[in-house]
Amino acid sequence: EKARFLSIPRCRSPYSAAMGGHSKGGGKSGETNEEATRRLIGSKGSNSGGGKAGLGKSGKGKGKDGGPPSTDEIPAARRAELRAQLEGFAQGSEAKLAMPPSITGLERKYLHEVSQDLGLTSQSFGIGRDRHLCIFRGEDSAGPAGAEEMPEGSPEAVGCPEVITGPVLYSCVVLDENSRSRLRDLCKEIFANFRKDWTMHCEHMTICTGRLADPQTEDNRSVAGVVKGQIASFREGQIMTLKVVSWASSSTITAFGVLGCPSCNRNPHITVAVAPDGNPFESNLLKQWTMLEEKQLITVNGIVWQRGPARLEKPTPWNWPGRTSRREALDAEGFALEAAISRSRGYLHKIGSSRPKRKAALQNTFVRHGILPKALFVVHPGLLAEALGGDLPNSKEVIEVLGSQLGPPCVDPLSLHEKPSAEVPPDVLVRVKRDLAHLVSSRDESFGLVALARWLTSQSYSRPAVCVSSLFEGLVKVDALTVADDGSIEYKSLEPASETTAYMQPWKMEHAE
């Protein structure tokens, strides 16, 4: 969506076309988002700045000192009237308060400030003369664009590493699957005559063009410094909760308006669906926004993400916050010993009277029949691919294959598919890097992506350091046998134990050809 837009010459953006003029490459220094919008719209009319300083709808928006207008320039009686209106709403039971379009831009700015003081959530919707403000009861999520600062402790920061680097086209909040499903259901409720040939999106909310650290707009508009500062403080992997509060549509596009995350967009929204002859970017041009009824208001969850040609489109399943978590360390040796004890008890019960009578003979039997596991597939293949970084050919594409096709182990008692270890063991990483370099150099042609992903799953194991002596000690401890000083063995409790096959085979690749 953004790549298609960025190919359009900057001197003639969709916004400038809609407004009847050319974009000159940005707003004025210190000019807020709304003020830039009013200035651009006002420039196509006959009134090019004759409005009252700081208050006119079509004025240039300068304050008394020639700088950005201050809300102190609003008459005291008018400020008291607006504050009283918001205080009454805060003490009432209504879910939202819609202010009329007649509210000036500076008054909207003042209402944003008062809303922040009262713990309310505010957001402006629409463009030009349709621009209007809505106030909502405060949420426990992040504040809206225009708030002075993010509420303390929100949004939650999580450890989601930036595994693929490269140029960033745009930054966004990628929704989780449950949220996308809820939006699709709401879409069917709001748009009763929704056409089936339209393409469903319900996938993300755009925060800005470019990197989070340097947020930009698609049409080079000026954006309030406080908003850019909030966006720059985000980091990839942050959890966001958005409140869906409005909807808008045209003959080719539908979208839901949202609150909860600062955005460089005029109207923060999620594109819902696009007609066959439409373009997702057209949702940025929607002007008429209708507020949802109180019973229709929902919240959706997502994660802050940066997208670009060489970057992942969304977090991999093993990195998605709230769905997965990392264990600090995995006791592979302890698990391997438990598995060996279980397997040996089952084997000894099975052979009955043929059991060896001496310790040395039993040791040889254990080794000969592979009772001691030589490899445990307890390393998450996706994390291994990430750890390999540039040593892995086509790393982005291979990680995406694993993200879509990697299934859990056949038996996963430790839930490693959903809760992998915090890091790949160093010895495993060294071994795989060495073998991968040899494998790549010995082939005349490159690996296919699925073949390379399969090879990684076959190498995602560690070698547990479990010896026969440890196995004997374990069998004695569980009262399976005793060993006399002369090496003779007395077998005791050998009831069939639940013989585990967990992590003895590589993880499955689902839907792989």
C-alpha positions as CSV (number, residue, x, y, z in Angstrom):
1,E,0.0,0.0,0.0
2,K,2.7,2.5,1.0
3,A,5.2,1.3,-1.7
4,R,2.5,2.1,-4.3
5,F,2.0,5.6,-2.8
6,L,5.7,6.4,-2.5
7,S,6.1,5.9,-6.3
8,I,3.8,8.9,-6.8
9,P,5.8,12.2,-7.4
10,R,5.8,14.2,-4.2
11,C,4.9,17.4,-6.0
12,R,1.4,16.1,-6.7
13,S,0.1,13.9,-3.9
14,P,-3.4,12.6,-3.6
15,Y,-4.0,15.1,-0.9
16,S,-2.9,18.1,-2.9
17,A,-5.1,16.9,-5.8
18,A,-8.1,16.6,-3.6
19,M,-7.5,20.2,-2.3
20,G,-7.0,21.7,-5.7
21,G,-3.4,22.8,-5.2
22,H,0.2,21.6,-5.2
23,S,2.0,20.4,-2.1
24,K,5.0,22.6,-1.4
25,G,6.8,20.0,0.7
26,G,5.5,20.5,4.2
27,G,3.9,22.7,6.8
28,K,5.3,25.7,8.5
29,S,7.6,25.5,11.5
30,G,5.7,24.9,14.7
31,E,2.5,24.4,12.9
32,T,0.2,21.7,14.2
33,N,-1.4,19.0,12.2
34,E,-4.8,20.6,12.3
35,E,-3.4,24.1,11.6
36,A,-1.6,22.8,8.5
37,T,-4.8,21.3,7.3
38,R,-6.8,24.5,7.7
39,R,-4.0,26.5,6.0
40,L,-4.0,24.2,3.0
41,I,-7.8,24.2,2.7
42,G,-8.0,27.9,3.2
43,S,-5.4,28.5,0.4
44,K,-7.8,27.5,-2.3
45,G,-10.5,30.0,-1.3
46,S,-10.6,33.8,-1.6
47,N,-9.9,34.3,2.1
48,S,-6.1,33.7,2.3
49,G,-5.6,34.7,5.8
50,G,-8.0,37.3,6.9
51,G,-9.4,35.4,9.8
52,K,-8.8,36.4,13.3
53,A,-5.3,35.5,14.5
54,G,-5.3,32.0,16.0
55,L,-9.0,31.7,15.9
56,G,-10.2,31.9,12.2
57,K,-11.1,28.8,10.3
58,S,-9.4,30.0,7.2
59,G,-6.7,32.2,8.8
60,K,-3.0,31.3,8.8
61,G,-3.2,30.2,12.4
62,K,-0.5,32.5,13.8
63,G,-0.6,33.7,17.4
64,K,-0.2,37.2,18.7
65,D,3.6,36.9,18.8
66,G,3.8,35.5,15.2
67,G,4.4,32.0,16.5
68,P,2.0,29.0,16.9
69,P,-1.4,30.1,18.4
70,S,-1.9,29.5,22.1
71,T,-5.1,28.4,23.7
72,D,-4.7,31.4,26.1
73,E,-5.9,33.5,23.2
74,I,-9.4,32.0,23.5
75,P,-11.5,34.4,25.7
76,A,-11.6,33.3,29.3
77,A,-15.4,33.1,29.3
78,R,-15.3,30.7,26.3
79,R,-12.6,28.5,27.9
80,A,-14.7,28.3,31.0
81,E,-17.8,27.3,29.0
82,L,-15.9,24.6,27.1
83,R,-14.3,23.2,30.3
84,A,-17.7,23.1,32.1
85,Q,-19.1,21.1,29.2
86,L,-16.3,18.5,29.5
87,E,-16.6,18.4,33.3
88,G,-20.3,17.7,33.0
89,F,-19.6,14.9,30.5
90,A,-16.9,13.4,32.8
91,Q,-19.4,13.3,35.7
92,G,-22.2,11.8,33.6
93,S,-22.8,8.3,32.2
94,E,-22.7,8.9,28.4
95,A,-20.0,7.0,26.5
96,K,-19.1,9.9,24.1
97,L,-19.6,13.6,23.5
98,A,-19.6,14.9,19.9
99,M,-18.6,18.5,19.5
100,P,-20.1,20.4,16.5
101,P,-18.0,21.3,13.5
102,S,-18.5,24.9,14.4
103,I,-15.8,24.5,17.1
104,T,-12.7,26.2,15.8
105,G,-9.3,24.6,15.5
106,L,-7.9,26.4,18.5
107,E,-10.9,25.4,20.6
108,R,-10.4,21.8,19.5
109,K,-6.8,22.1,20.7
110,Y,-8.0,23.5,24.0
111,L,-10.5,20.7,24.4
112,H,-7.7,18.2,23.8
113,E,-5.8,19.7,26.7
114,V,-8.8,19.7,29.0
115,S,-9.6,16.1,28.1
116,Q,-6.1,15.1,29.0
117,D,-6.5,16.9,32.4
118,L,-9.8,15.1,33.1
119,G,-8.6,11.7,32.1
120,L,-10.8,11.6,29.0
121,T,-9.9,10.5,25.4
122,S,-10.3,13.0,22.5
123,Q,-9.9,12.7,18.8
124,S,-10.7,14.9,15.8
125,F,-12.3,13.4,12.7
126,G,-13.0,14.6,9.2
127,I,-11.2,17.1,6.9
128,G,-11.7,20.8,6.4
129,R,-15.2,22.1,7.3
130,D,-16.2,18.6,8.3
131,R,-13.5,18.4,11.0
132,H,-15.1,17.8,14.4
133,L,-14.0,16.6,17.8
134,C,-15.3,13.6,19.8
135,I,-14.6,13.0,23.5
136,F,-14.7,9.5,25.0
137,R,-14.4,8.2,28.5
138,G,-10.8,7.4,29.5
139,E,-9.4,4.0,28.7
140,D,-6.5,2.1,30.2
141,S,-4.8,2.2,26.8
142,A,-2.4,4.6,25.2
143,G,-3.6,8.2,24.7
144,P,-4.8,9.6,21.4
145,A,-2.9,11.7,19.0
146,G,-2.6,15.2,20.4
147,A,-2.3,14.2,24.0
148,E,0.5,15.8,25.9
149,E,2.1,12.5,27.1
150,M,1.4,8.8,27.1
151,P,-0.3,7.5,30.3
152,E,2.2,6.1,32.7
153,G,3.0,2.4,32.1
154,S,1.1,2.2,28.8
155,P,1.5,0.9,26.2
156,E,3.2,-2.2,27.5
157,A,6.7,-2.7,26.3
158,V,7.7,-6.3,25.4
159,G,10.8,-8.0,24.3
160,C,10.2,-8.5,20.6
161,P,13.5,-8.3,18.8
162,E,14.0,-6.5,15.4
163,V,15.1,-9.7,13.6
164,I,15.2,-8.3,10.1
165,T,16.6,-4.9,9.4
166,G,16.4,-2.7,6.3
167,P,14.7,0.4,4.9
168,V,11.3,1.2,6.5
169,L,8.4,2.3,4.2
170,Y,5.9,2.9,7.0
171,S,5.3,2.1,10.7
172,C,2.0,0.7,11.9
173,V,0.1,-1.2,14.5
174,V,-0.4,-4.8,13.2
175,L,-3.6,-6.4,14.6
176,D,-3.7,-9.9,16.1
177,E,-5.9,-12.4,14.5
178,N,-8.6,-12.2,17.2
179,S,-8.9,-8.4,16.7
180,R,-9.1,-8.9,12.9
181,S,-11.9,-11.4,13.4
182,R,-13.8,-8.9,15.6
183,L,-13.5,-6.2,13.1
184,R,-14.8,-8.4,10.3
185,D,-17.8,-9.2,12.5
186,L,-18.4,-5.5,13.2
187,C,-18.1,-4.8,9.4
188,K,-20.9,-7.2,8.6
189,E,-23.0,-5.5,11.3
190,I,-22.4,-2.0,10.1
191,F,-22.3,-2.6,6.4
192,A,-25.3,-4.8,5.9
193,N,-25.1,-4.8,2.1
194,F,-21.4,-5.5,2.0
195,R,-20.4,-6.8,-1.4
196,K,-18.6,-10.1,-1.4
197,D,-16.3,-9.1,-4.2
198,W,-14.6,-6.5,-2.0
199,T,-11.2,-7.5,-0.5
200,M,-11.2,-7.6,3.3
201,H,-8.2,-6.0,5.1
202,C,-8.8,-5.2,8.8
203,E,-5.1,-5.7,9.2
204,H,-3.3,-2.6,10.5
205,M,-3.4,1.1,11.5
206,T,-0.7,3.3,10.0
207,I,1.3,5.4,12.5
208,C,3.5,7.2,10.1
209,T,5.5,7.0,6.9
210,G,9.1,6.0,7.5
211,R,10.8,4.9,10.7
212,L,9.4,5.4,14.2
213,A,12.5,7.4,15.1
214,D,11.7,9.9,12.3
215,P,8.0,9.9,11.7
216,Q,6.7,11.6,8.5
217,T,3.4,12.0,6.7
218,E,2.6,10.8,3.2
219,D,2.0,14.4,1.9
220,N,4.8,16.2,3.9
221,R,2.2,17.9,6.2
222,S,3.4,19.4,9.4
223,V,2.7,17.4,12.5
224,A,2.6,18.6,16.1
225,G,6.0,18.1,17.8
226,V,4.5,16.3,20.8
227,V,2.9,13.7,18.5
228,K,6.2,13.1,16.7
229,G,7.9,12.8,20.1
230,Q,5.4,10.2,21.3
231,I,5.8,8.2,18.1
232,A,9.6,8.4,18.3
233,S,9.5,6.9,21.8
234,F,7.8,3.7,20.5
235,R,9.9,0.6,19.8
236,E,9.1,-2.3,17.6
237,G,7.3,-4.9,19.6
238,Q,5.2,-2.6,21.8
239,I,1.7,-3.7,22.5
240,M,-1.1,-1.3,21.6
241,T,-4.8,-1.3,22.4
242,L,-7.0,0.7,20.1
243,K,-10.6,1.7,20.5
244,V,-12.9,1.5,17.4
245,V,-15.2,4.5,17.6
246,S,-16.3,5.5,14.1
247,W,-16.7,4.4,10.5
248,A,-16.6,6.0,7.0
249,S,-17.1,4.7,3.5
250,S,-17.2,5.6,-0.2
251,S,-18.0,3.7,-3.4
252,T,-14.7,2.0,-3.3
253,I,-13.5,1.9,0.4
254,T,-14.6,1.4,4.0
255,A,-12.7,2.1,7.2
256,F,-13.0,2.2,11.0
257,G,-11.7,5.2,12.9
258,V,-9.7,4.4,16.0
259,L,-8.3,6.0,19.2
260,G,-5.4,4.9,21.3
261,C,-2.2,5.5,19.4
262,P,-0.6,8.8,18.2
263,S,-0.5,8.9,14.4
264,C,0.6,11.2,11.7
265,N,-2.6,10.4,9.8
266,R,-5.3,13.1,9.8
267,N,-7.8,10.4,10.8
268,P,-6.2,7.4,12.5
269,H,-8.1,4.4,11.1
270,I,-8.0,0.8,10.0
271,T,-8.9,0.1,6.3
272,V,-11.7,-2.4,6.4
273,A,-12.4,-3.4,2.8
274,V,-11.6,-2.3,-0.7
275,A,-13.6,-2.6,-3.9
276,P,-12.1,-4.3,-7.0
277,D,-11.4,-1.0,-8.6
278,G,-10.3,0.7,-5.3
279,N,-7.0,1.4,-3.6
280,P,-6.3,0.9,0.1
281,F,-4.7,4.4,0.2
282,E,-8.1,6.0,-0.6
283,S,-9.1,5.5,3.0
284,N,-6.9,8.5,3.8
285,L,-9.2,10.7,1.8
286,L,-12.5,9.7,3.6
287,K,-14.1,12.8,5.0
288,Q,-17.5,11.9,6.5
289,W,-17.0,9.9,9.7
290,T,-20.0,8.5,11.6
291,M,-19.7,7.7,15.3
292,L,-20.5,4.1,16.3
293,E,-23.3,3.5,18.8
294,E,-22.2,2.8,22.4
295,K,-23.0,-0.9,22.1
296,Q,-20.9,-1.2,18.9
297,L,-17.7,0.2,20.5
298,I,-15.0,-2.4,20.7
299,T,-11.3,-2.5,21.5
300,V,-8.7,-4.3,19.3
301,N,-5.1,-5.2,20.1
302,G,-1.9,-5.1,18.0
303,I,1.8,-4.6,18.0
304,V,3.9,-1.7,16.8
305,W,5.8,-2.8,13.6
306,Q,8.0,-1.3,10.9
307,R,7.5,-2.5,7.3
308,G,9.7,-2.4,4.3
309,P,10.8,-4.4,1.3
310,A,13.5,-6.4,3.2
311,R,11.5,-6.6,6.5
312,L,9.0,-9.0,7.9
313,E,5.4,-8.0,7.3
314,K,4.4,-8.9,10.8
315,P,5.8,-10.5,14.0
316,T,6.5,-14.2,13.6
317,P,4.3,-16.5,15.8
318,W,7.1,-17.2,18.3
319,N,7.6,-13.4,18.7
320,W,4.0,-12.3,19.1
321,P,3.5,-10.7,22.5
322,G,0.7,-12.0,24.7
323,R,0.6,-15.2,22.7
324,T,4.1,-16.4,23.5
325,S,6.6,-15.9,26.2
326,R,10.2,-17.0,26.7
327,R,11.5,-19.3,29.4
328,E,14.7,-18.1,31.0
329,A,16.5,-21.4,30.5
330,L,15.8,-25.0,29.5
331,D,17.2,-27.9,31.5
332,A,17.8,-30.1,28.5
333,E,20.0,-32.5,30.5
334,G,17.3,-32.9,33.2
335,F,14.6,-33.6,30.6
336,A,16.9,-36.0,28.7
337,L,17.6,-38.0,32.0
338,E,13.9,-38.2,32.7
339,A,13.3,-39.5,29.2
340,A,16.1,-42.0,29.5
341,I,14.7,-43.3,32.8
342,S,11.2,-43.7,31.3
343,R,12.5,-45.4,28.2
344,S,14.7,-47.8,30.2
345,R,11.9,-48.8,32.5
346,G,9.6,-49.6,29.6
347,Y,12.3,-51.5,27.8
348,L,13.3,-53.6,30.9
349,H,9.6,-54.4,31.5
350,K,9.2,-55.5,27.9
351,I,12.1,-58.0,27.8
352,G,11.1,-59.7,31.1
353,S,13.3,-62.6,32.1
354,S,15.9,-61.7,29.5
355,R,17.0,-58.7,31.6
356,P,20.8,-58.6,32.2
357,K,21.8,-59.7,35.7
358,R,25.0,-57.7,36.0
359,K,25.5,-53.9,35.9
360,A,28.2,-54.1,33.1
361,A,25.9,-56.1,30.9
362,L,23.0,-53.8,31.5
363,Q,25.2,-50.8,30.6
364,N,26.0,-52.4,27.2
365,T,22.3,-53.1,26.6
366,F,21.4,-49.5,27.2
367,V,24.1,-48.2,24.8
368,R,23.3,-50.9,22.2
369,H,19.5,-50.1,22.1
370,G,19.9,-46.3,22.2
371,I,18.2,-45.8,25.5
372,L,20.3,-42.6,26.1
373,P,19.1,-39.8,23.8
374,K,21.8,-38.5,21.6
375,A,19.9,-35.5,20.4
376,L,16.9,-33.5,21.7
377,F,15.0,-31.2,19.3
378,V,14.4,-28.6,21.9
379,V,15.7,-25.6,19.9
380,H,13.0,-23.5,18.2
381,P,13.8,-23.5,14.5
382,G,12.5,-20.0,14.1
383,L,14.8,-18.6,16.8
384,L,17.7,-20.5,15.2
385,A,16.9,-18.8,11.9
386,E,16.9,-15.4,13.5
387,A,20.1,-16.1,15.4
388,L,21.9,-17.1,12.2
389,G,21.2,-13.6,10.7
390,G,23.2,-12.9,7.6
391,D,24.7,-16.4,7.6
392,L,21.4,-17.7,6.5
393,P,20.7,-17.2,2.8
394,N,17.4,-15.4,2.1
395,S,16.9,-15.1,5.8
396,K,13.7,-13.0,5.6
397,E,12.0,-15.4,3.3
398,V,13.1,-18.5,5.2
399,I,11.8,-17.0,8.5
400,E,8.4,-16.2,6.8
401,V,8.2,-19.8,5.6
402,L,8.8,-21.0,9.2
403,G,6.3,-18.5,10.5
404,S,3.6,-19.9,8.2
405,Q,4.4,-23.6,8.1
406,L,6.3,-24.6,11.2
407,G,4.2,-26.8,13.4
408,P,4.7,-28.0,17.0
409,P,6.7,-31.1,17.9
410,C,4.7,-34.3,17.8
411,V,4.8,-34.3,21.6
412,D,5.5,-31.0,23.3
413,P,5.2,-31.4,27.1
414,L,7.3,-28.3,27.7
415,S,5.2,-26.2,25.2
416,L,8.4,-25.1,23.4
417,H,6.4,-24.2,20.3
418,E,4.5,-21.5,22.2
419,K,7.1,-20.8,25.0
420,P,10.6,-21.3,23.5
421,S,13.9,-20.8,25.3
422,A,15.2,-17.2,25.6
423,E,18.2,-17.9,23.3
424,V,19.8,-20.5,21.1
425,P,22.6,-22.3,23.0
426,P,26.0,-21.1,21.8
427,D,27.3,-24.6,20.9
428,V,24.2,-25.2,18.7
429,L,24.7,-21.9,16.9
430,V,28.4,-22.6,16.2
431,R,27.6,-26.1,14.9
432,V,24.8,-25.0,12.6
433,K,26.8,-22.0,11.2
434,R,29.6,-24.4,10.4
435,D,27.4,-27.0,8.7
436,L,25.4,-24.4,6.9
437,A,28.5,-22.8,5.4
438,H,29.7,-26.2,4.2
439,L,26.3,-27.1,2.8
440,V,26.0,-23.8,0.8
441,S,29.5,-24.0,-0.5
442,S,29.2,-27.6,-1.7
443,R,26.0,-27.0,-3.8
444,D,26.0,-25.8,-7.4
445,E,22.6,-24.3,-7.0
446,S,20.8,-22.4,-4.2
447,F,18.4,-24.1,-1.8
448,G,14.7,-23.6,-2.2
449,L,13.2,-21.7,0.7
450,V,11.1,-24.7,2.0
451,A,14.1,-27.1,1.6
452,L,16.3,-24.7,3.6
453,A,13.6,-24.3,6.3
454,R,13.3,-28.1,6.5
455,W,17.1,-28.4,6.9
456,L,17.0,-25.9,9.8
457,T,14.4,-27.9,11.6
458,S,16.6,-31.0,11.2
459,Q,19.4,-29.2,12.9
460,S,17.5,-27.6,15.7
461,Y,18.7,-30.0,18.4
462,S,21.1,-30.0,21.3
463,R,23.3,-32.9,22.5
464,P,22.4,-33.6,26.2
465,A,25.3,-34.6,28.4
466,V,23.6,-37.7,30.0
467,C,25.8,-40.7,30.8
468,V,25.0,-44.3,31.8
469,S,26.1,-43.6,35.4
470,S,23.5,-40.9,35.7
471,L,20.9,-43.2,34.3
472,F,21.7,-45.9,36.9
473,E,21.5,-43.4,39.7
474,G,18.1,-42.3,38.4
475,L,16.7,-45.8,38.2
476,V,17.8,-46.5,41.7
477,K,16.2,-43.2,42.9
478,V,12.8,-44.2,41.4
479,D,13.1,-47.6,43.0
480,A,13.3,-49.4,39.6
481,L,16.3,-51.5,40.6
482,T,19.2,-51.8,43.1
483,V,22.8,-52.5,42.4
484,A,24.9,-54.6,44.9
485,D,28.5,-54.0,45.6
486,D,29.5,-57.0,43.4
487,G,27.6,-55.5,40.4
488,S,24.6,-57.8,40.6
489,I,21.2,-56.2,39.9
490,E,17.9,-56.8,41.6
491,Y,14.9,-55.5,39.6
492,K,12.0,-54.0,41.6
493,S,9.4,-51.6,40.3
494,L,9.3,-52.0,36.5
495,E,5.6,-51.3,35.8
496,P,5.3,-49.8,32.3
497,A,6.0,-46.1,32.5
498,S,4.7,-43.6,30.0
499,E,7.5,-43.9,27.6
500,T,8.1,-40.5,26.1
501,T,9.1,-39.7,22.6
502,A,9.0,-36.0,23.1
503,Y,11.6,-34.0,21.1
504,M,13.2,-37.2,19.6
505,Q,12.2,-36.1,16.1
506,P,12.5,-32.8,14.2
507,W,9.5,-30.5,14.4
508,K,6.9,-30.7,11.7
509,M,6.6,-28.5,8.7
510,E,2.9,-28.1,7.9
511,H,1.6,-27.6,4.3
512,A,5.2,-27.8,3.0
513,E,5.5,-29.2,-0.5
